[in-house]
């Protein structure tokens, strides 16, 4: 799992605003990633725990989750994100 800030230029280059949107009210739930996912956080805040690693993220963060990841999500503030399933590198070509 990785979290980083990205620029408006990169948001446009990746076409993030055309990715599907997912929203979630505050809650805690288990999740398994059948494929890799990259998410851009539009609003809200969450914590994800997996195999000894904990990440926190919120508005403006780009978050990546590897295929096969088992984790526990805690959405602390209503979360809205754009998401892309699969290899993000394919969008960079």
Biopython code that builds the backbone (N, CA, C, O; Angstrom):
import numpy as np
from Bio.PDB.StructureBuilder import StructureBuilder

atoms = [
    (1, "UNK", "N", (0.847, -1.169, 0.000)),
    (1, "UNK", "CA", (0.000, 0.000, 0.000)),
    (1, "UNK", "C", (0.892, 1.231, 0.000)),
    (1, "UNK", "O", (1.888, 1.303, 0.719)),
    (2, "UNK", "N", (0.510, 2.188, -0.818)),
    (2, "UNK", "CA", (1.291, 3.426, -0.909)),
    (2, "UNK", "C", (0.340, 4.617, -0.978)),
    (2, "UNK", "O", (-0.745, 4.534, -1.554)),
    (3, "UNK", "N", (0.771, 5.731, -0.375)),
    (3, "UNK", "CA", (-0.004, 6.969, -0.402)),
    (3, "UNK", "C", (0.920, 8.097, -0.817)),
    (3, "UNK", "O", (2.044, 8.202, -0.326)),
    (4, "UNK", "N", (0.440, 8.952, -1.731)),
    (4, "UNK", "CA", (1.230, 10.122, -2.105)),
    (4, "UNK", "C", (0.310, 11.207, -2.654)),
    (4, "UNK", "O", (-0.807, 10.928, -3.090)),
    (5, "UNK", "N", (0.787, 12.429, -2.627)),
    (5, "UNK", "CA", (0.080, 13.558, -3.225)),
    (5, "UNK", "C", (0.457, 13.624, -4.700)),
    (5, "UNK", "O", (1.572, 13.267, -5.079)),
    (6, "UNK", "N", (-0.487, 14.088, -5.535)),
    (6, "UNK", "CA", (-0.171, 14.258, -6.946)),
    (6, "UNK", "C", (-0.623, 15.639, -7.406)),
    (6, "UNK", "O", (-1.461, 16.284, -6.775)),
    (7, "UNK", "N", (-0.050, 16.068, -8.509)),
    (7, "UNK", "CA", (-0.337, 17.389, -9.053)),
    (7, "UNK", "C", (-1.562, 17.354, -9.964)),
    (7, "UNK", "O", (-1.997, 16.289, -10.402)),
    (8, "UNK", "N", (-2.104, 18.527, -10.237)),
    (8, "UNK", "CA", (-3.222, 18.639, -11.183)),
    (8, "UNK", "C", (-2.808, 18.130, -12.566)),
    (8, "UNK", "O", (-3.613, 17.536, -13.283)),
    (9, "UNK", "N", (-1.550, 18.368, -12.932)),
    (9, "UNK", "CA", (-1.041, 17.895, -14.225)),
    (9, "UNK", "C", (-1.131, 16.369, -14.290)),
    (9, "UNK", "O", (-1.577, 15.819, -15.297)),
    (10, "UNK", "N", (-0.710, 15.685, -13.226)),
    (10, "UNK", "CA", (-0.761, 14.220, -13.219)),
    (10, "UNK", "C", (-2.210, 13.726, -13.188)),
    (10, "UNK", "O", (-2.532, 12.715, -13.812)),
    (11, "UNK", "N", (-3.085, 14.435, -12.462)),
    (11, "UNK", "CA", (-4.504, 14.070, -12.430)),
    (11, "UNK", "C", (-5.066, 14.088, -13.851)),
    (11, "UNK", "O", (-5.773, 13.165, -14.257)),
    (12, "UNK", "N", (-4.751, 15.132, -14.595)),
    (12, "UNK", "CA", (-5.223, 15.244, -15.973)),
    (12, "UNK", "C", (-4.596, 14.181, -16.869)),
    (12, "UNK", "O", (-5.283, 13.564, -17.683)),
    (13, "UNK", "N", (-3.289, 13.970, -16.715)),
    (13, "UNK", "CA", (-2.567, 13.000, -17.549)),
    (13, "UNK", "C", (-3.135, 11.582, -17.386)),
    (13, "UNK", "O", (-3.242, 10.835, -18.358)),
    (14, "UNK", "N", (-3.497, 11.223, -16.150)),
    (14, "UNK", "CA", (-4.035, 9.889, -15.879)),
    (14, "UNK", "C", (-5.533, 9.782, -16.163)),
    (14, "UNK", "O", (-6.091, 8.685, -16.168)),
    (15, "UNK", "N", (-6.178, 10.918, -16.399)),
    (15, "UNK", "CA", (-7.620, 10.902, -16.664)),
    (15, "UNK", "C", (-8.447, 10.552, -15.440)),
    (15, "UNK", "O", (-9.531, 9.981, -15.557)),
    (16, "UNK", "N", (-7.936, 10.892, -14.274)),
    (16, "UNK", "CA", (-8.562, 10.480, -13.018)),
    (16, "UNK", "C", (-10.021, 10.920, -12.908)),
    (16, "UNK", "O", (-10.849, 10.174, -12.384)),
    (17, "UNK", "N", (-10.344, 12.105, -13.388)),
    (17, "UNK", "CA", (-11.714, 12.602, -13.232)),
    (17, "UNK", "C", (-12.724, 11.811, -14.065)),
    (17, "UNK", "O", (-13.931, 11.967, -13.882)),
    (18, "UNK", "N", (-12.241, 10.963, -14.981)),
    (18, "UNK", "CA", (-13.141, 10.110, -15.760)),
    (18, "UNK", "C", (-13.273, 8.702, -15.153)),
    (18, "UNK", "O", (-14.073, 7.898, -15.632)),
    (19, "UNK", "N", (-12.493, 8.400, -14.102)),
    (19, "UNK", "CA", (-12.579, 7.101, -13.437)),
    (19, "UNK", "C", (-13.914, 7.014, -12.699)),
    (19, "UNK", "O", (-14.495, 8.043, -12.354)),
    (20, "UNK", "N", (-14.410, 5.790, -12.451)),
    (20, "UNK", "CA", (-15.638, 5.633, -11.667)),
    (20, "UNK", "C", (-15.475, 6.238, -10.264)),
    (20, "UNK", "O", (-14.363, 6.412, -9.765)),
    (21, "UNK", "N", (-16.615, 6.547, -9.654)),
    (21, "UNK", "CA", (-16.625, 7.117, -8.294)),
    (21, "UNK", "C", (-17.220, 6.100, -7.325)),
    (21, "UNK", "O", (-18.185, 5.406, -7.647)),
    (22, "UNK", "N", (-16.632, 6.023, -6.141)),
    (22, "UNK", "CA", (-17.126, 5.181, -5.050)),
    (22, "UNK", "C", (-17.253, 6.056, -3.821)),
    (22, "UNK", "O", (-16.376, 6.873, -3.540)),
    (23, "UNK", "N", (-18.348, 5.886, -3.085)),
    (23, "UNK", "CA", (-18.559, 6.639, -1.854)),
    (23, "UNK", "C", (-18.884, 5.679, -0.721)),
    (23, "UNK", "O", (-19.477, 4.622, -0.937)),
    (24, "UNK", "N", (-18.488, 6.061, 0.499)),
    (24, "UNK", "CA", (-18.749, 5.217, 1.657)),
    (24, "UNK", "C", (-18.934, 6.101, 2.887)),
    (24, "UNK", "O", (-18.149, 7.015, 3.139)),
    (25, "UNK", "N", (-19.978, 5.812, 3.639)),
    (25, "UNK", "CA", (-20.217, 6.487, 4.913)),
    (25, "UNK", "C", (-19.242, 5.933, 5.951)),
    (25, "UNK", "O", (-18.665, 4.866, 5.741)),
    (26, "UNK", "N", (-19.049, 6.641, 7.069)),
    (26, "UNK", "CA", (-18.164, 6.124, 8.120)),
    (26, "UNK", "C", (-18.558, 4.696, 8.522)),
    (26, "UNK", "O", (-19.718, 4.412, 8.817)),
    (27, "UNK", "N", (-17.562, 3.816, 8.522)),
    (27, "UNK", "CA", (-17.787, 2.403, 8.826)),
    (27, "UNK", "C", (-16.449, 1.684, 8.906)),
    (27, "UNK", "O", (-15.405, 2.250, 8.580)),
    (28, "UNK", "N", (-16.494, 0.422, 9.347)),
    (28, "UNK", "CA", (-15.314, -0.446, 9.373)),
    (28, "UNK", "C", (-15.695, -1.758, 8.695)),
    (28, "UNK", "O", (-16.753, -2.324, 8.973)),
    (29, "UNK", "N", (-14.821, -2.240, 7.797)),
    (29, "UNK", "CA", (-15.129, -3.476, 7.077)),
    (29, "UNK", "C", (-13.848, -4.137, 6.569)),
    (29, "UNK", "O", (-12.835, -3.473, 6.348)),
    (30, "UNK", "N", (-13.913, -5.448, 6.390)),
    (30, "UNK", "CA", (-12.822, -6.221, 5.796)),
    (30, "UNK", "C", (-12.910, -6.090, 4.279)),
    (30, "UNK", "O", (-14.001, -5.967, 3.720)),
    (31, "UNK", "N", (-11.744, -6.119, 3.611)),
    (31, "UNK", "CA", (-11.731, -6.029, 2.155)),
    (31, "UNK", "C", (-10.603, -6.876, 1.590)),
    (31, "UNK", "O", (-9.548, -7.021, 2.208)),
    (32, "UNK", "N", (-10.839, -7.434, 0.405)),
    (32, "UNK", "CA", (-9.831, -8.209, -0.317)),
    (32, "UNK", "C", (-9.764, -7.670, -1.736)),
    (32, "UNK", "O", (-10.797, -7.494, -2.381)),
    (33, "UNK", "N", (-8.559, -7.408, -2.227)),
    (33, "UNK", "CA", (-8.363, -6.888, -3.583)),
    (33, "UNK", "C", (-8.072, -8.023, -4.544)),
    (33, "UNK", "O", (-6.999, -8.625, -4.503)),
    (34, "UNK", "N", (-9.043, -8.317, -5.417)),
    (34, "UNK", "CA", (-8.873, -9.357, -6.450)),
    (34, "UNK", "C", (-7.918, -8.894, -7.534)),
    (34, "UNK", "O", (-7.318, -9.713, -8.231)),
    (35, "UNK", "N", (-7.776, -7.584, -7.678)),
    (35, "UNK", "CA", (-6.822, -6.996, -8.618)),
    (35, "UNK", "C", (-6.303, -5.702, -8.009)),
    (35, "UNK", "O", (-6.881, -5.179, -7.056)),
    (36, "UNK", "N", (-5.228, -5.197, -8.556)),
    (36, "UNK", "CA", (-4.666, -3.962, -8.008)),
    (36, "UNK", "C", (-5.654, -2.815, -8.222)),
    (36, "UNK", "O", (-6.446, -2.820, -9.165)),
    (37, "UNK", "N", (-5.584, -1.835, -7.323)),
    (37, "UNK", "CA", (-6.458, -0.669, -7.424)),
    (37, "UNK", "C", (-5.667, 0.585, -7.092)),
    (37, "UNK", "O", (-4.834, 0.589, -6.185)),
    (38, "UNK", "N", (-5.937, 1.643, -7.836)),
    (38, "UNK", "CA", (-5.397, 2.960, -7.538)),
    (38, "UNK", "C", (-6.590, 3.881, -7.320)),
    (38, "UNK", "O", (-7.523, 3.898, -8.124)),
    (39, "UNK", "N", (-6.559, 4.644, -6.234)),
    (39, "UNK", "CA", (-7.666, 5.527, -5.896)),
    (39, "UNK", "C", (-7.165, 6.946, -5.679)),
    (39, "UNK", "O", (-6.101, 7.168, -5.102)),
    (40, "UNK", "N", (-7.963, 7.909, -6.158)),
    (40, "UNK", "CA", (-7.704, 9.320, -5.884)),
    (40, "UNK", "C", (-8.810, 9.791, -4.944)),
    (40, "UNK", "O", (-9.993, 9.704, -5.272)),
    (41, "UNK", "N", (-8.419, 10.289, -3.778)),
    (41, "UNK", "CA", (-9.378, 10.675, -2.756)),
    (41, "UNK", "C", (-9.869, 12.096, -3.010)),
    (41, "UNK", "O", (-9.096, 13.054, -2.976)),
    (42, "UNK", "N", (-11.168, 12.211, -3.263)),
    (42, "UNK", "CA", (-11.797, 13.505, -3.528)),
    (42, "UNK", "C", (-12.124, 14.206, -2.214)),
    (42, "UNK", "O", (-11.913, 15.410, -2.069)),
    (43, "UNK", "N", (-12.648, 13.427, -1.250)),
    (43, "UNK", "CA", (-12.978, 13.987, 0.061)),
    (43, "UNK", "C", (-13.053, 12.867, 1.078)),
    (43, "UNK", "O", (-13.193, 11.696, 0.725)),
    (44, "UNK", "N", (-12.960, 13.241, 2.348)),
    (44, "UNK", "CA", (-13.073, 12.277, 3.429)),
    (44, "UNK", "C", (-11.731, 11.834, 3.970)),
    (44, "UNK", "O", (-10.681, 12.370, 3.618)),
    (45, "UNK", "N", (-11.800, 10.830, 4.843)),
    (45, "UNK", "CA", (-10.593, 10.333, 5.514)),
    (45, "UNK", "C", (-10.798, 8.868, 5.877)),
    (45, "UNK", "O", (-11.884, 8.473, 6.299)),
    (46, "UNK", "N", (-9.740, 8.059, 5.710)),
    (46, "UNK", "CA", (-9.809, 6.635, 6.044)),
    (46, "UNK", "C", (-8.457, 6.130, 6.537)),
    (46, "UNK", "O", (-7.417, 6.743, 6.298)),
    (47, "UNK", "N", (-8.502, 5.000, 7.230)),
    (47, "UNK", "CA", (-7.321, 4.276, 7.687)),
    (47, "UNK", "C", (-7.479, 2.844, 7.198)),
    (47, "UNK", "O", (-8.547, 2.248, 7.334)),
    (48, "UNK", "N", (-6.404, 2.293, 6.626)),
    (48, "UNK", "CA", (-6.429, 0.901, 6.173)),
    (48, "UNK", "C", (-5.273, 0.164, 6.842)),
    (48, "UNK", "O", (-4.130, 0.620, 6.830)),
    (49, "UNK", "N", (-5.603, -0.996, 7.431)),
    (49, "UNK", "CA", (-4.592, -1.823, 8.111)),
    (49, "UNK", "C", (-4.478, -3.157, 7.405)),
    (49, "UNK", "O", (-5.478, -3.784, 7.055)),
    (50, "UNK", "N", (-3.212, -3.589, 7.197)),
    (50, "UNK", "CA", (-2.953, -4.882, 6.552)),
    (50, "UNK", "C", (-1.568, -5.369, 6.909)),
    (50, "UNK", "O", (-0.596, -4.627, 6.770)),
    (51, "UNK", "N", (-1.462, -6.597, 7.364)),
    (51, "UNK", "CA", (-0.177, -7.275, 7.574)),
    (51, "UNK", "C", (0.886, -6.373, 8.196)),
    (51, "UNK", "O", (1.981, -6.239, 7.651)),
    (52, "UNK", "N", (0.573, -5.766, 9.316)),
    (52, "UNK", "CA", (1.555, -4.952, 10.017)),
    (52, "UNK", "C", (1.773, -3.565, 9.459)),
    (52, "UNK", "O", (2.630, -2.835, 9.958)),
    (53, "UNK", "N", (1.027, -3.178, 8.441)),
    (53, "UNK", "CA", (1.154, -1.852, 7.845)),
    (53, "UNK", "C", (-0.167, -1.108, 8.018)),
    (53, "UNK", "O", (-1.243, -1.666, 7.802)),
    (54, "UNK", "N", (-0.066, 0.153, 8.409)),
    (54, "UNK", "CA", (-1.243, 1.004, 8.526)),
    (54, "UNK", "C", (-0.997, 2.267, 7.729)),
    (54, "UNK", "O", (0.048, 2.903, 7.863)),
    (55, "UNK", "N", (-1.969, 2.632, 6.891)),
    (55, "UNK", "CA", (-1.872, 3.886, 6.144)),
    (55, "UNK", "C", (-3.103, 4.733, 6.446)),
    (55, "UNK", "O", (-4.196, 4.214, 6.674)),
    (56, "UNK", "N", (-2.901, 6.033, 6.441)),
    (56, "UNK", "CA", (-3.986, 6.988, 6.582)),
    (56, "UNK", "C", (-3.978, 7.863, 5.345)),
    (56, "UNK", "O", (-2.917, 8.210, 4.826)),
    (57, "UNK", "N", (-5.168, 8.221, 4.870)),
    (57, "UNK", "CA", (-5.227, 9.067, 3.681)),
    (57, "UNK", "C", (-6.500, 9.888, 3.685)),
    (57, "UNK", "O", (-7.468, 9.589, 4.384)),
    (58, "UNK", "N", (-6.458, 10.951, 2.863)),
    (58, "UNK", "CA", (-7.597, 11.853, 2.767)),
    (58, "UNK", "C", (-7.529, 12.642, 1.476)),
    (58, "UNK", "O", (-6.817, 12.283, 0.538)),
    (59, "UNK", "N", (-8.289, 13.729, 1.451)),
    (59, "UNK", "CA", (-8.443, 14.554, 0.257)),
    (59, "UNK", "C", (-7.095, 14.856, -0.408)),
    (59, "UNK", "O", (-6.146, 15.294, 0.241)),
    (60, "UNK", "N", (-7.041, 14.607, -1.729)),
    (60, "UNK", "CA", (-5.850, 14.912, -2.514)),
    (60, "UNK", "C", (-4.816, 13.810, -2.583)),
    (60, "UNK", "O", (-3.810, 13.960, -3.277)),
    (61, "UNK", "N", (-5.034, 12.693, -1.876)),
    (61, "UNK", "CA", (-4.072, 11.591, -1.890)),
    (61, "UNK", "C", (-4.365, 10.610, -3.021)),
    (61, "UNK", "O", (-5.523, 10.365, -3.360)),
    (62, "UNK", "N", (-3.304, 10.052, -3.597)),
    (62, "UNK", "CA", (-3.385, 8.943, -4.536)),
    (62, "UNK", "C", (-2.925, 7.715, -3.762)),
    (62, "UNK", "O", (-1.822, 7.698, -3.216)),
    (63, "UNK", "N", (-3.767, 6.693, -3.714)),
    (63, "UNK", "CA", (-3.503, 5.514, -2.895)),
    (63, "UNK", "C", (-3.481, 4.286, -3.794)),
    (63, "UNK", "O", (-4.354, 4.120, -4.646)),
    (64, "UNK", "N", (-2.481, 3.425, -3.604)),
    (64, "UNK", "CA", (-2.416, 2.197, -4.397)),
    (64, "UNK", "C", (-2.491, 0.975, -3.486)),
    (64, "UNK", "O", (-1.886, 0.932, -2.414)),
    (65, "UNK", "N", (-3.254, -0.016, -3.950)),
    (65, "UNK", "CA", (-3.448, -1.269, -3.223)),
    (65, "UNK", "C", (-3.073, -2.413, -4.156)),
    (65, "UNK", "O", (-3.578, -2.479, -5.277)),
    (66, "UNK", "N", (-2.195, -3.317, -3.718)),
    (66, "UNK", "CA", (-1.771, -4.411, -4.599)),
    (66, "UNK", "C", (-2.805, -5.535, -4.694)),
    (66, "UNK", "O", (-3.603, -5.746, -3.781)),
    (67, "UNK", "N", (-2.770, -6.238, -5.807)),
    (67, "UNK", "CA", (-3.595, -7.425, -5.989)),
    (67, "UNK", "C", (-3.289, -8.418, -4.875)),
    (67, "UNK", "O", (-2.130, -8.621, -4.515)),
    (68, "UNK", "N", (-4.345, -9.041, -4.327)),
    (68, "UNK", "CA", (-4.170, -10.057, -3.289)),
    (68, "UNK", "C", (-4.150, -9.512, -1.869)),
    (68, "UNK", "O", (-4.023, -10.282, -0.917)),
    (69, "UNK", "N", (-4.271, -8.211, -1.710)),
    (69, "UNK", "CA", (-4.218, -7.592, -0.377)),
    (69, "UNK", "C", (-5.481, -7.889, 0.415)),
    (69, "UNK", "O", (-6.592, -7.701, -0.081)),
    (70, "UNK", "N", (-5.305, -8.358, 1.663)),
    (70, "UNK", "CA", (-6.393, -8.495, 2.628)),
    (70, "UNK", "C", (-6.200, -7.386, 3.641)),
    (70, "UNK", "O", (-5.098, -7.206, 4.159)),
    (71, "UNK", "N", (-7.261, -6.635, 3.934)),
    (71, "UNK", "CA", (-7.091, -5.490, 4.825)),
    (71, "UNK", "C", (-8.392, -5.160, 5.555)),
    (71, "UNK", "O", (-9.448, -5.732, 5.284)),
    (72, "UNK", "N", (-8.277, -4.224, 6.483)),
    (72, "UNK", "CA", (-9.430, -3.714, 7.213)),
    (72, "UNK", "C", (-9.494, -2.218, 6.976)),
    (72, "UNK", "O", (-8.551, -1.487, 7.278)),
    (73, "UNK", "N", (-10.610, -1.772, 6.436)),
    (73, "UNK", "CA", (-10.863, -0.354, 6.190)),
    (73, "UNK", "C", (-11.611, 0.240, 7.379)),
    (73, "UNK", "O", (-12.537, -0.376, 7.907)),
    (74, "UNK", "N", (-11.206, 1.439, 7.799)),
    (74, "UNK", "CA", (-11.978, 2.243, 8.732)),
    (74, "UNK", "C", (-12.174, 3.602, 8.081)),
    (74, "UNK", "O", (-11.241, 4.401, 7.997)),
    (75, "UNK", "N", (-13.387, 3.858, 7.623)),
    (75, "UNK", "CA", (-13.720, 5.144, 7.017)),
    (75, "UNK", "C", (-14.118, 6.067, 8.166)),
    (75, "UNK", "O", (-15.146, 5.862, 8.812)),
    (76, "UNK", "N", (-13.292, 7.086, 8.413)),
    (76, "UNK", "CA", (-13.513, 7.984, 9.545)),
    (76, "UNK", "C", (-14.430, 9.161, 9.199)),
    (76, "UNK", "O", (-15.207, 9.624, 10.034)),
    (77, "UNK", "N", (-14.327, 9.634, 7.954)),
    (77, "UNK", "CA", (-15.201, 10.695, 7.451)),
    (77, "UNK", "C", (-15.688, 10.238, 6.084)),
    (77, "UNK", "O", (-14.924, 9.644, 5.323)),
    (78, "UNK", "N", (-16.959, 10.510, 5.759)),
    (78, "UNK", "CA", (-17.513, 10.052, 4.486)),
    (78, "UNK", "C", (-16.484, 10.203, 3.372)),
    (78, "UNK", "O", (-15.932, 11.283, 3.161)),
    (79, "UNK", "N", (-16.235, 9.104, 2.662)),
    (79, "UNK", "CA", (-15.175, 9.048, 1.661)),
    (79, "UNK", "C", (-15.768, 9.047, 0.255)),
    (79, "UNK", "O", (-16.713, 8.316, -0.038)),
    (80, "UNK", "N", (-15.194, 9.876, -0.599)),
    (80, "UNK", "CA", (-15.504, 9.875, -2.028)),
    (80, "UNK", "C", (-14.185, 9.720, -2.757)),
    (80, "UNK", "O", (-13.233, 10.459, -2.506)),
    (81, "UNK", "N", (-14.133, 8.751, -3.665)),
    (81, "UNK", "CA", (-12.884, 8.519, -4.396)),
    (81, "UNK", "C", (-13.177, 8.149, -5.839)),
    (81, "UNK", "O", (-14.226, 7.588, -6.154)),
    (82, "UNK", "N", (-12.228, 8.474, -6.711)),
    (82, "UNK", "CA", (-12.184, 7.923, -8.058)),
    (82, "UNK", "C", (-11.278, 6.705, -7.956)),
    (82, "UNK", "O", (-10.304, 6.724, -7.204)),
    (83, "UNK", "N", (-11.586, 5.644, -8.701)),
    (83, "UNK", "CA", (-10.752, 4.449, -8.619)),
    (83, "UNK", "C", (-10.501, 3.848, -9.996)),
    (83, "UNK", "O", (-11.305, 3.980, -10.919)),
    (84, "UNK", "N", (-9.350, 3.182, -10.095)),
    (84, "UNK", "CA", (-8.944, 2.495, -11.322)),
    (84, "UNK", "C", (-8.515, 1.091, -10.933)),
    (84, "UNK", "O", (-7.644, 0.921, -10.080)),
    (85, "UNK", "N", (-9.118, 0.084, -11.550)),
    (85, "UNK", "CA", (-8.756, -1.309, -11.283)),
    (85, "UNK", "C", (-7.797, -1.791, -12.354)),
    (85, "UNK", "O", (-8.044, -1.620, -13.548)),
    (86, "UNK", "N", (-6.696, -2.397, -11.918)),
    (86, "UNK", "CA", (-5.708, -2.911, -12.853)),
    (86, "UNK", "C", (-4.396, -2.158, -12.750)),
    (86, "UNK", "O", (-4.165, -1.408, -11.802)),
    (87, "UNK", "N", (-3.546, -2.369, -13.734)),
    (87, "UNK", "CA", (-2.193, -1.818, -13.752)),
    (87, "UNK", "C", (-2.213, -0.354, -14.195)),
    (87, "UNK", "O", (-2.482, -0.056, -15.358)),
    (88, "UNK", "N", (-1.932, 0.534, -13.284)),
    (88, "UNK", "CA", (-1.923, 1.969, -13.575)),
    (88, "UNK", "C", (-0.877, 2.323, -14.620)),
    (88, "UNK", "O", (-1.049, 3.295, -15.355)),
    (89, "UNK", "N", (0.184, 1.569, -14.701)),
    (89, "UNK", "CA", (1.255, 1.860, -15.662)),
    (89, "UNK", "C", (0.745, 1.832, -17.105)),
    (89, "UNK", "O", (1.307, 2.492, -17.980)),
    (90, "UNK", "N", (-0.316, 1.070, -17.345)),
    (90, "UNK", "CA", (-0.877, 1.014, -18.701)),
    (90, "UNK", "C", (-1.423, 2.375, -19.134)),
    (90, "UNK", "O", (-1.458, 2.676, -20.327)),
    (91, "UNK", "N", (-1.852, 3.203, -18.168)),
    (91, "UNK", "CA", (-2.360, 4.527, -18.482)),
    (91, "UNK", "C", (-1.238, 5.507, -18.806)),
    (91, "UNK", "O", (-1.475, 6.538, -19.434)),
    (92, "UNK", "N", (-0.036, 5.194, -18.386)),
    (92, "UNK", "CA", (1.100, 6.101, -18.569)),
    (92, "UNK", "C", (1.735, 5.961, -19.949)),
    (92, "UNK", "O", (2.535, 6.804, -20.355)),
    (93, "UNK", "N", (1.384, 4.904, -20.665)),
    (93, "UNK", "CA", (1.999, 4.672, -21.988)),
    (93, "UNK", "C", (1.555, 5.699, -23.010)),
    (93, "UNK", "O", (1.980, 5.644, -24.164)),
]
sb = StructureBuilder()
sb.init_structure("model")
sb.init_model(0)
sb.init_chain("A")
sb.init_seg("    ")
for serial, (resi, resn, name, xyz) in enumerate(atoms, 1):
    if name == "N":
        sb.init_residue(resn, " ", resi, " ")
    sb.init_atom(name, np.array(xyz, "f"), 0.0, 1.0, " ", f" {name:<3s}", serial, name[0])
structure = sb.get_structure()
